[in-house]
Amino acid sequence: MKSLNVPPHQSPELKPKSPKQQAEIPQKTSDQKNKFPGWLLAILLVGGGSIALWQVFAPTSVPTPEANVQTPPPRSVETVALTTGTGNRQVRLLGQVEAGERATLSPQIDGRVQQVLVREGDRVTSGMTIAILDDADSRLALAEAQARLAQERGNLARLEVGTRPEIIAQRQAELDAALARELAAQDNLERVSGLTEDGALSRRALVEARTEADTATSEKYRVQALLAEAQAGPTREEIDAQQGLVAAARAAVEQAQLGMERTEIEATFSGIVQSRDVDPGDYVEVSDPVLTVVSDRSLDIFLELPESLSGQVTPGMTVNLNARALPNWQQETAITAVVPTANTASRRQLVRVTLDNPPPELLPGMAIQANLAVPIESADTFIVPRDALTRRGNEWLLFTVDDNQARQLEIEMVADLGQEVVIANPELREGQEIVVTGGDGLTDNAVVQVVSNE
């Protein structure tokens, strides 16, 4: 083996190392370099393979892991004391607009339609005539009833005035004439009877004379009765009976007048004509539909409640209404009534909201959306600021603080109230300190420093 002729004061030139190799080899101190023995340095210079041997025996200064680990400073957080409370959760409801008042107008008598004065969409007022039936029969019935009433009133007037003196004198004259006729008939009967016994007259002549005498006597009695009645005047019972006939005739006139009035069909309330079912010339009977009118002064909105809210909603609770057809309209109002039965198809209970003087654009049949504020009252729930919650995956987390140490709890979000939320967890207690600021990235059992406590 050939020796290298290297002057003692020179060292062989080594190949420069890469930055990575330089980083892996720890830096030697000047004292350590002076401690290398000469013989080891000579071995290193003999060949390239001796470099590895030099790295093995060379003392290094490697920092220990404990020297690099530093305890992180406590995280600054803001906390608030946990308190119980009440709140409202918003429930979205769907419903439909219906007319507050709706009437299908029908005739109260049979007849032929003469005129229909309105059409669909026309506005009507209470008492306004909207259709007319032919009134010829009604006019005839009214005239007949009025004539009968006049006759009965005349009869009653005669009874109430009593018999006039001239009537009594007339009756007396009739009686005197009847007595004279009776006397003449009796004389004739006696004469005929004598002649018949003598055989001068037949038995037939006697029978005729006796009949004439009997007739004269009957007429005398009849005229005497009339005279007595005229002298006594009408009885109270006769007057009462005639007054009853007058009242019946008056009722017949009123009935005929009502029939005349019923030939004109009138609107029962103010509203808008929704549908028209007849035209002039149609024959209608009682209860046949003529027109349908809906009110424009009030609307009823029926909202469906989920089964979970049955029994929790009462009249007076606040709802905020809006409609897709009216994007610029919304109205806050109160529930008017709760329908005590559920819809057989949807199994949902209905609530009614009555709107007085609604916007003209809101029409029956439109869909309505409503936000219902349902109170939340429970001893097992708490209301906290939304900032106090941290979302990790599908979990909602809350951090409590005890002795400057954070504790992580998974909670259930019961309701979202906007800036606040309702939460539940059996380990939560009123008065506990919870983190409201600084919870992002916080870990369980981390050391914290409370910088603000509200």
C-alpha positions in Angstrom: 0.0 0.0 0.0 1.3 3.3 -1.0 1.5 6.1 1.5 0.3 9.5 0.8 3.0 12.1 0.7 1.2 14.8 2.5 3.1 17.5 4.3 2.4 17.5 8.0 0.9 21.0 7.8 -1.6 20.1 5.0 -4.7 17.9 4.9 -6.2 16.2 2.0 -9.0 18.1 0.3 -12.5 16.6 1.1 -15.5 16.6 -1.1 -17.9 19.3 -0.1 -21.0 18.0 1.7 -24.6 18.7 0.7 -26.6 21.1 2.8 -28.6 18.1 4.0 -25.5 16.3 5.2 -24.3 19.5 6.8 -27.5 19.8 8.7 -27.3 16.2 9.9 -23.8 16.5 11.2 -23.8 18.5 14.5 -21.5 21.5 14.8 -18.3 20.7 16.8 -17.0 23.1 19.4 -13.4 24.2 19.2 -12.6 22.3 22.4 -13.8 19.1 20.9 -11.7 19.6 17.8 -8.6 20.0 19.9 -9.4 16.8 21.7 -9.0 14.5 18.6 -5.9 12.3 18.9 -3.4 12.5 16.1 -3.6 8.8 15.3 -7.3 9.0 14.7 -6.9 11.9 12.3 -4.3 9.9 10.4 -6.7 7.0 9.9 -9.4 9.3 8.6 -7.0 10.6 6.0 -6.0 7.2 4.7 -9.2 6.5 2.7 -12.7 7.6 2.0 -14.2 4.7 4.0 -12.6 6.0 7.2 -15.1 9.0 7.2 -17.8 6.9 8.5 -15.6 5.6 11.3 -14.8 9.3 12.2 -18.5 10.0 12.5 -19.0 7.0 14.9 -16.3 8.0 17.3 -16.7 11.8 17.0 -18.6 13.1 20.1 -21.9 15.0 19.2 -24.1 17.3 21.0 -27.8 16.2 20.3 -30.5 18.1 22.2 -32.9 15.9 24.2 -36.7 16.0 23.4 -37.4 17.4 26.9 -35.4 20.4 26.0 -37.6 21.3 22.9 -41.1 20.7 24.6 -42.7 24.0 25.8 -46.0 24.2 27.8 -48.5 26.3 25.7 -49.8 29.4 27.6 -53.4 29.2 28.8 -56.0 30.3 26.2 -57.9 33.5 27.0 -61.6 33.0 27.0 -64.7 34.9 28.0 -67.4 33.2 30.1 -70.9 33.8 31.2 -73.0 32.2 34.0 -75.5 29.7 32.7 -79.1 30.7 33.4 -82.5 29.1 32.8 -85.2 31.0 31.1 -88.1 31.0 28.7 -88.2 31.7 25.0 -90.2 31.2 21.8 -89.3 28.9 19.0 -90.6 29.7 15.5 -92.7 27.1 13.8 -93.5 27.3 10.1 -97.1 26.7 9.2 -99.0 26.5 5.9 -102.6 27.4 5.3 -105.2 28.8 2.9 -107.3 32.0 2.7 -111.0 31.6 2.8 -113.8 34.2 2.7 -115.0 35.3 6.2 -118.5 35.5 4.9 -119.9 33.6 1.9 -123.5 33.3 0.8 -125.2 31.5 -2.1 -128.3 33.6 -2.9 -131.5 31.8 -3.9 -135.1 32.8 -4.6 -137.7 32.4 -1.9 -140.5 31.9 -4.5 -140.7 30.0 -7.8 -140.6 32.1 -10.9 -138.9 33.0 -14.2 -135.8 35.2 -14.1 -136.5 38.6 -15.6 -133.2 40.4 -15.0 -129.7 39.6 -13.5 -128.2 43.0 -12.6 -124.6 41.9 -11.8 -121.8 39.7 -13.1 -118.8 37.9 -11.6 -116.3 40.3 -10.0 -118.9 43.1 -9.4 -119.0 44.7 -6.0 -122.3 44.7 -4.2 -123.6 46.3 -1.0 -126.0 45.0 1.6 -129.6 45.3 0.4 -128.7 45.9 -3.2 -131.0 44.2 -5.8 -129.0 41.8 -7.8 -131.8 39.8 -9.7 -135.5 40.2 -10.5 -138.1 37.6 -11.1 -141.3 38.0 -13.1 -143.9 39.5 -10.7 -147.2 39.1 -12.7 -148.7 36.4 -10.5 -147.6 38.2 -7.4 -149.3 41.4 -8.5 -152.6 39.6 -9.1 -152.4 37.8 -5.7 -151.8 41.2 -4.1 -154.8 42.8 -5.8 -157.1 40.0 -4.8 -156.0 40.1 -1.2 -156.5 43.9 -1.0 -160.1 43.6 -2.3 -160.9 40.9 0.2 -159.5 43.1 3.0 -161.7 46.0 1.9 -164.8 43.9 2.0 -164.2 42.6 5.5 -163.4 46.0 6.8 -166.8 47.2 5.5 -168.6 44.4 7.2 -166.8 45.2 10.4 -167.7 48.9 10.2 -171.4 48.2 9.8 -171.4 46.0 12.9 -169.5 48.5 14.9 -171.8 51.4 13.9 -175.0 49.3 14.7 -178.4 49.4 12.9 -179.4 52.8 11.5 -182.9 54.2 12.3 -184.0 54.0 8.8 -183.2 50.3 8.7 -185.3 49.9 11.8 -188.2 51.8 10.2 -187.8 49.7 7.1 -188.0 46.5 9.1 -191.1 47.9 10.9 -192.8 48.6 7.6 -192.0 45.1 6.4 -193.5 43.7 9.6 -196.7 45.7 9.1 -197.0 44.4 5.5 -196.5 40.9 6.7 -199.2 41.2 9.4 -201.6 42.5 6.7 -200.9 39.7 4.4 -201.4 37.2 7.3 -204.8 38.7 8.1 -205.9 38.6 4.5 -204.8 35.0 4.2 -206.7 34.0 7.3 -209.8 35.7 6.1 -209.5 33.9 2.7 -209.0 30.5 4.5 -212.2 31.0 6.5 -214.2 31.9 3.4 -212.9 28.9 1.4 -213.5 26.6 4.3 -217.2 27.6 4.4 -217.7 27.2 0.7 -216.0 23.8 0.7 -218.3 22.5 3.4 -221.3 23.8 1.3 -219.9 21.9 -1.7 -219.3 25.1 -3.7 -215.5 24.7 -3.8 -213.3 21.7 -4.1 -211.0 20.4 -1.4 -208.1 21.6 -3.5 -209.1 25.2 -3.1 -209.1 24.7 0.7 -205.6 23.2 0.7 -204.3 26.2 -1.3 -205.9 28.7 1.0 -204.5 27.0 4.1 -200.9 27.0 2.5 -201.2 30.7 1.7 -202.2 31.5 5.3 -199.2 29.4 6.7 -196.8 31.2 4.4 -198.0 34.6 5.5 -197.6 33.6 9.1 -194.0 32.4 8.5 -193.1 35.7 6.7 -194.5 37.6 9.7 -192.2 35.7 12.1 -189.2 36.3 9.8 -189.8 40.0 9.6 -190.4 40.2 13.3 -187.0 38.6 13.9 -185.2 41.0 11.6 -186.9 43.9 13.3 -185.8 42.6 16.7 -182.3 42.1 15.5 -182.2 45.7 14.1 -183.5 47.1 17.3 -181.0 45.1 19.5 -177.9 45.8 17.3 -174.9 43.4 16.7 -173.5 41.3 19.6 -170.0 41.4 20.9 -169.3 38.0 19.6 -170.3 39.0 16.1 -168.0 42.0 16.1 -165.1 39.9 17.4 -165.7 37.3 14.7 -165.7 40.0 12.0 -162.5 41.5 13.4 -160.9 38.1 13.0 -161.9 38.0 9.4 -160.4 41.5 8.9 -157.1 40.3 10.5 -157.0 37.3 8.2 -157.6 39.4 5.2 -154.8 41.8 6.3 -152.4 38.9 6.7 -153.2 37.8 3.2 -152.3 41.2 1.9 -149.0 41.2 3.7 -148.2 37.8 2.4 -149.0 39.0 -1.1 -146.8 42.0 -0.6 -144.0 39.8 0.7 -144.3 37.7 -2.5 -144.0 40.9 -4.5 -140.9 41.9 -2.6 -139.4 38.4 -3.0 -139.4 38.8 -6.8 -136.4 41.0 -6.1 -133.3 39.1 -4.9 -131.1 41.2 -2.7 -127.5 40.9 -1.4 -127.4 40.1 2.3 -124.0 41.8 2.9 -121.4 43.8 1.1 -119.0 41.8 -1.0 -118.0 40.7 -4.4 -119.9 38.4 -6.8 -117.9 35.2 -7.1 -120.2 33.2 -9.4 -123.4 33.6 -11.4 -125.6 30.6 -12.0 -128.6 31.9 -13.9 -129.5 34.1 -16.9 -132.7 36.0 -17.9 -135.4 33.5 -18.9 -134.3 30.7 -16.6 -137.0 29.3 -14.4 -135.9 28.9 -10.8 -137.5 27.2 -7.8 -137.0 27.9 -4.1 -133.4 27.3 -3.0 -132.0 27.1 -6.6 -128.6 29.0 -6.6 -128.6 32.3 -8.4 -125.4 34.1 -7.3 -122.6 33.5 -4.9 -121.2 36.5 -3.0 -118.1 36.6 -0.8 -117.3 39.3 1.7 -114.5 41.7 1.0 -114.4 43.1 4.6 -112.9 40.1 6.4 -111.0 36.9 5.5 -110.4 33.7 7.4 -107.1 32.0 7.2 -106.9 28.3 8.3 -103.5 27.1 9.3 -102.5 23.4 9.8 -100.7 22.5 13.0 -98.3 19.6 13.3 -99.5 16.8 15.6 -96.7 17.6 18.0 -98.2 21.0 18.7 -101.8 19.8 19.4 -102.8 21.1 22.7 -100.0 23.7 22.9 -101.6 26.4 20.7 -104.3 28.7 22.2 -106.2 31.7 20.9 -104.3 34.9 21.2 -100.8 33.4 20.3 -98.9 35.6 17.8 -98.4 34.6 14.2 -96.7 36.4 11.4 -98.4 36.0 8.0 -97.0 36.3 4.5 -98.0 35.1 1.1 -95.9 34.2 -2.0 -98.4 36.0 -4.2 -97.9 39.2 -2.2 -94.1 39.5 -1.7 -94.3 42.9 -0.1 -97.0 42.0 2.4 -96.8 40.6 5.8 -98.9 41.0 8.9 -98.5 40.1 12.5 -101.7 39.2 14.2 -103.2 36.8 16.8 -104.9 33.4 16.4 -108.6 33.9 16.6 -109.8 30.3 17.4 -108.5 26.7 17.5 -110.7 24.1 15.7 -111.2 21.3 18.2 -111.0 18.5 15.6 -108.3 17.2 13.3 -108.6 17.0 9.5 -109.4 13.5 8.5 -107.1 13.5 5.6 -104.0 15.2 7.0 -104.6 14.3 10.7 -103.7 17.8 11.6 -105.5 20.3 13.7 -106.6 23.7 12.2 -106.4 27.2 13.7 -108.3 30.1 12.4 -107.0 33.6 12.0 -109.5 36.3 11.1 -108.3 39.4 9.1 -110.5 42.5 9.2 -110.0 44.9 6.3 -107.4 42.7 4.5 -105.4 44.0 1.5 -107.5 43.9 -1.7 -104.9 41.7 -3.4 -105.3 38.9 -0.8 -108.0 36.7 -2.3 -109.8 33.5 -1.1 -108.0 30.4 -2.3 -104.5 31.9 -2.0 -101.8 30.0 0.0 -100.5 31.5 3.2 -97.3 30.9 5.2 -97.1 31.8 8.9 -94.5 31.8 11.6 -95.9 30.8 15.0 -94.1 31.7 18.2 -94.4 28.7 20.5 -93.2 29.3 24.1 -90.5 27.0 25.4 -90.7 26.4 29.1 -88.7 23.5 30.7 -86.6 23.0 33.7 -84.2 20.8 31.7 -83.3 23.4 29.1 -81.2 26.5 29.1 -81.0 29.5 26.8 -77.4 30.5 25.8 -75.9 32.8 23.2 -75.3 31.2 19.8 -71.6 32.1 20.1 -71.2 29.7 23.0 -71.7 26.7 20.7 -69.0 25.0 18.6 -69.9 22.8 15.7 -67.7 19.8 15.0 -69.1 17.4 12.4 -72.7 16.6 13.4 -72.1 17.5 17.1 -72.8 20.7 19.0 -70.3 21.3 21.7 -70.3 23.6 24.8 -67.3 24.2 27.1 -67.8 24.8 30.8 -65.0 26.2 33.0 -64.0 25.0 36.4 -60.7 26.0 38.1 -59.4 27.5 34.9 -59.9 24.2 33.1 -62.3 23.7 30.2 -64.6 20.8 30.0 -66.2 19.7 26.7 -69.9 18.7 26.7 -72.0 17.5 23.8 -75.4 19.2 24.0 -78.7 18.9 22.2 -80.0 22.0 20.4 -83.7 22.1 21.3 -84.6 25.3 19.4 -83.0 28.1 17.4 -84.1 31.5 18.6 -81.8 33.6 16.3 -79.2 35.2 18.5 -79.8 32.7 21.2 -80.4 28.9 21.2 -82.2 26.5 23.6 -80.0 23.6 24.6 -80.3 20.6 26.9 -77.8 18.4 28.7 -78.4 16.5 32.0 -74.9 17.6 33.3 -75.6 21.3 33.0 -76.6 23.3 36.1 -77.7 26.8 36.6 -74.8 29.1 37.5 -72.1 27.1 35.7 -69.5 29.2 33.8 -69.6 28.5 30.0 -67.3 29.8 27.4 -68.9 32.3 25.0 -65.7 33.7 23.3 -62.6 31.7 22.5 -64.2 28.2 22.2 -63.1 27.6 18.6 -60.2 25.1 18.6 -60.5 24.6 22.4 -60.0 21.0 23.5 -61.3 19.0 26.4 -59.4 19.6 29.8 -57.5 22.5 28.2 -56.1 25.1 30.6 -57.8 28.5 30.1 -57.6 32.0 31.4 -60.9 33.8 32.0 -60.4 37.4 30.9 -64.1 38.4 31.1 -66.9 37.0 33.2 -70.4 38.4 32.6 
